Amino acid sequence: MSEKYLNQSLASLLSICFVCFFSLKICAQDFQLPKNSIKVSVLPIFVGEVNFNYERILSKKISGELALGFVTDNYLMNFLSESNSLATNKILIGPSMGFLVKYYPFIVGDELYIDLEFKYRRYRKRYSQDEIDFIEYNERFIPRVGIGYHHFLDEKLFIDFSGNLGLVFQNTLLFVNETVNQAIKFNFGVGLKFGYVF
């Protein structure tokens, strides 16, 4: 596995997200009153993720949501685990993206929903050891299902609460000896977003 392969896989995933989202957007043109919302996630900052979300209502029960942003370092994981023996010189910014399909059993865009989410994160670090600099990539593909609730504060502002369960498919690539470590882990998360409807 090489950096070229990582970039190709990232480009492919991004292309799939955009194709899925805009395909759903085209299907939504039959509905006269589409609604849009933008959101800012609060809790992902603990895993070093900053992203912005755009949600569009596609039908009387379904909406699609696209998340784009970046990651720095997984601060929560670093706090819970032992420190790395290598000295980190610099945390590099990596990409973060996600795509959700939401089902609202009652009122679309409001109250209770069930979602299917696909999320991608790529953490990057530059290390220095024995006067040699090298970069470590940590890729995470996270498919998961969840449940959430929209609570409106007024006609435009709302809070999006959510919880989810899924798996983490993790690839760690160390560019000093081309070592690749793969792992599958259980994932549990909670979400808190502040949103605005327009």
N, C-alpha and C positions, 0 to 999 in steps of 0.2 A: 504494500500500500504506500502511496506517495502523496505529496501535497497536491499534485495535479489531480489524483483520484478524488481527494477530499473536495477540491473545488468543483469537480464535475458532479459529484453526488449532491453538493449544496445547490448547484445551478439547476439540476434536475428536480430536486424537491421544491425549489422556489417556483419553477415553471408549472409543476403539477398544482401547487396551491393557487396560482393565478388562474390557470385554466379552469379549475373547479369553481373558484369564486365567481368568475365572469360568466361561466356557463349557467350557474344558478341565477346570476343577475339578469341574464337574457330571459330566462324562464319567468322572472318576476315582472316582466313588462306587461303581462296580461292583467295585473292588478292595478287598480286606479289610484290607490292610496298607499304607495310604499313609504315606509318610515326608515329613517337612518338615525344612528347614534354613534357617538365617539366616546371612548372610555380610556381612562388611565388606571393601570393596575398598581396597587400599593404593596401588597405582600411579596411579590416576586423579588423585590429589592434585597431580601434576605438571602436569596440564592444568586445575587449579582445580576439580576435581569431587570432591564427597563424596557417596557414596550407600550405601544399605543394600539388600541383596538378600534376597528370600524365594523359595526353590525348593520345589516340591512334585512328588513322583513321581506320575505319572498312569497309567502302565501298566508292563508288564514291561520296556519299552525306552525309554519317553518320559518326560520331565519338562518342566515349565514354570517359568520364573523371571521374577520381576518386580523391577525396580530403580527406586527412587525416591530423589531427593536434590536437591542444588543445586550450582550452579557459581558461582565468583567471577571469576577471571581465568585466561587460558591462559598460565601462567608459562613453560612450555616453549617455546611459540611466540614469546613476547616475548623470550626469551633467544636464540633462533636467528635472529630477524629484526631488522631495524633498528628503532630506537625511533620511535614516532609523533611527528610534529611538533606535535601538539596536546598540551597538558598535561592529564593526567588528574586531575581533582579527587577523584573517588570511584568505587570499584568497587561496583556494585550486585549483589545476589544474584539469580540467575536460576534457573529450574527445570531439572532433569535427570531423565529417565526412560528406561526401556528395558524391552523384553520379549524373552525368549529361549525358544526351543524346543530341547530337547536330546535327542539320540539316543545311547543307551548300547549299543554292540554286545555287551558282555559282561555286566557286572553293573550294573543300574540304580542310579544314585546313587553309584557307586563306579568307580574306575579311568577308563578312556578314554571320552571322549564327543565328539560332533560337534554343533555348534550353529548355529542361524540366529538372528541378533539384529537388532533394530530399536531404535536409540537416538536420543534427541532431547536437544539442549542449546540453551539460549538465554543467551548472555552479554550483560551490560548494563554500559555505562559512562556516566558523566556527565562531559562535557567543559566547559571554559570557554575561550572564545576571543573576544577583543574585547569583553569584559564581557557576553557572551551565553552562557547555559548551555543545553546541549542534550544529549540522550541518544542513544547509539548502541546498536542491537540487532544481535547476530550470532547468527542461528539456524542450527543444524546438524542435519540429519536424516541418520543414518548407518546404512544397511543393510549387514550384513556376515556372513560365514560364518567359523567358527573350529573349532579343535580344542583339547581340554583334557584335564586329568587330575586326579582327586581322589586325594589321598594322605592316608590317615587316620593321625593321631598316636595316637589311642586309639579307644575305642568311640564317642565323641561329637565330638571335635575333629578337623578336617581342614583341609588346604590345597588350594585350587583354583588350579591353574596353567592358563593358556590363552594362545593366540595367535590372531589373526584378521586377515582381509583384507576390504576392502570399499571403498565409495565414500562421500564426504562431499558432500551437496548443501547448499550454503551460501548464505544470504541475509543481506546486511548492509544495514541500514536506518539512515540518518543523518537524525535529525529536525531538522536545521537548514534543509535544502533539499529534504527528501523524496527524497533520492538512494537508489536501491536498486542494490546490486551483487550479482550472482549468479555462482556458480562451482561447478564440480564437480571434486573432487579425489580422488586415490587415498588410501586409509586403510590403515595397518598398525598393529596394536597388540598389546601383551602385557598379560596380566592376572595379578594375584596377590590372592587373597581368603582370608581366614581364616573358617572356618565352624563351625557347631555344629548337630548333628542332634538332632531331638526328635520 
